[in-house]
Amino acid sequence: MESRIKSLREKRGLIQELLAAELGITQQMLSKYERDISIIKVDVLKRLAGYFNVTTDYLLGLSDVKRDLTGQIRINETIDEYYDLIEVYKKLDKYDQEMIWTMIQAVRKIAEKRKREEKDDKRSNL
């Protein structure tokens, strides 16, 4: 399971701390799951599968099929929604694709930080 969780996380450009926060667990616990040191709780496994749109069997290494029919339908709907963007991206050379990907990841990290800060502000105002 180590390589699948870590691989999915890294492919999205996420650091452990951010993914752990999304899942409602600590970074240390996520690290243990990635290294197969700790047995993953069922609720966390379900959240991981939902977050990455993969099956729990895929995460557990029981299957090499990432998505069931429902998951594949969600992917197809997303592709339909962003088709024009995908087509423009595909026409870029590798250098420009990497540059765009880096920019998207930077914007996403800033947005996640802002979201965490807003959540912290709401808590402190209570």
C-alpha positions as CSV (number, residue, x, y, z in Angstrom):
1,M,0.0,0.0,0.0
2,E,2.9,2.3,0.7
3,S,3.7,3.0,-2.9
4,R,0.1,3.6,-4.0
5,I,-0.8,6.2,-1.5
6,K,2.6,8.0,-1.8
7,S,2.5,7.7,-5.6
8,L,-1.0,9.2,-5.8
9,R,-0.1,12.0,-3.3
10,E,3.1,12.9,-5.2
11,K,1.4,12.8,-8.6
12,R,-0.9,15.5,-7.3
13,G,2.1,17.5,-5.9
14,L,0.8,17.2,-2.3
15,I,3.0,17.2,0.7
16,Q,2.0,14.8,3.5
17,E,0.9,17.7,5.8
18,L,-1.7,18.9,3.3
19,L,-3.1,15.5,2.5
20,A,-3.3,14.6,6.2
21,A,-5.2,17.8,6.9
22,E,-7.7,17.0,4.1
23,L,-8.2,13.5,5.6
24,G,-8.4,14.7,9.2
25,I,-5.4,12.8,10.4
26,T,-1.9,13.7,11.4
27,Q,1.1,13.9,9.1
28,Q,2.8,11.3,11.2
29,M,-0.1,8.9,10.8
30,L,-0.2,9.4,7.0
31,S,3.6,8.7,6.9
32,K,3.0,5.4,8.8
33,Y,0.3,4.5,6.3
34,E,2.5,5.3,3.4
35,R,5.3,3.2,4.8
36,D,2.9,0.4,5.8
37,I,3.9,0.6,9.4
38,S,0.4,1.1,10.7
39,I,-2.8,-0.6,9.7
40,I,-5.1,1.9,8.0
41,K,-8.5,2.6,9.5
42,V,-11.4,1.8,7.3
43,D,-12.8,5.4,7.5
44,V,-9.4,6.8,6.4
45,L,-9.2,4.3,3.6
46,K,-12.6,5.3,2.3
47,R,-11.7,9.0,2.5
48,L,-8.4,8.3,0.6
49,A,-10.3,6.4,-2.1
50,G,-12.8,9.2,-2.4
51,Y,-10.1,11.9,-2.4
52,F,-8.1,10.3,-5.2
53,N,-11.1,8.8,-7.0
54,V,-9.7,5.2,-6.8
55,T,-11.1,2.0,-5.3
56,T,-10.1,0.8,-1.9
57,D,-9.0,-2.4,-3.5
58,Y,-6.5,-0.4,-5.6
59,L,-5.2,1.4,-2.5
60,L,-4.8,-1.9,-0.7
61,G,-2.9,-3.5,-3.6
62,L,-5.7,-6.1,-4.2
63,S,-6.4,-4.8,-7.7
64,D,-4.6,-2.9,-10.4
65,V,-7.8,-1.3,-11.6
66,K,-7.9,2.2,-10.2
67,R,-11.6,3.0,-10.7
68,D,-14.9,1.3,-10.8
69,L,-17.6,2.3,-13.2
70,T,-18.8,5.2,-11.0
71,G,-15.3,6.5,-10.6
72,Q,-14.7,6.4,-14.3
73,I,-17.9,8.2,-15.0
74,R,-16.7,11.0,-12.6
75,I,-13.5,11.2,-14.5
76,N,-15.3,11.4,-17.8
77,E,-17.5,14.2,-16.6
78,T,-14.4,16.1,-15.4
79,I,-12.7,15.6,-18.7
80,D,-15.8,16.9,-20.5
81,E,-15.9,20.0,-18.3
82,Y,-12.3,20.8,-18.9
83,Y,-11.8,19.5,-22.4
84,D,-10.7,22.8,-24.0
85,L,-8.2,23.4,-21.3
86,I,-6.8,19.9,-21.8
87,E,-6.5,20.3,-25.5
88,V,-4.5,23.6,-25.1
89,Y,-2.3,21.9,-22.5
90,K,-1.6,18.9,-24.8
91,K,-0.4,21.2,-27.6
92,L,2.3,22.8,-25.4
93,D,5.8,21.4,-25.4
94,K,7.1,19.5,-22.3
95,Y,8.9,22.6,-21.0
96,D,5.7,24.7,-21.1
97,Q,3.6,21.9,-19.7
98,E,6.0,21.6,-16.7
99,M,5.9,25.3,-16.2
100,I,2.1,25.4,-16.2
101,W,1.9,22.4,-13.9
102,T,4.3,24.2,-11.4
103,M,2.2,27.3,-11.5
104,I,-1.0,25.4,-10.9
105,Q,0.6,23.6,-7.9
106,A,1.8,26.9,-6.5
107,V,-1.7,28.5,-6.8
108,R,-3.3,25.4,-5.3
109,K,-0.9,25.5,-2.3
110,I,-1.6,29.1,-1.7
111,A,-5.3,28.5,-1.9
112,E,-5.0,25.6,0.6
113,K,-3.0,27.7,3.0
114,R,-5.6,30.5,2.7
115,K,-8.4,27.9,3.4
116,R,-6.6,26.7,6.5
117,E,-6.0,30.2,7.7
118,E,-9.7,31.1,7.2
119,K,-10.7,27.9,9.1
120,D,-8.3,28.9,11.9
121,D,-9.7,32.4,12.0
122,K,-13.2,31.1,12.3
123,R,-12.2,28.8,15.2
124,S,-10.5,31.7,17.0
125,N,-13.5,33.9,16.6
126,L,-15.8,31.4,18.3
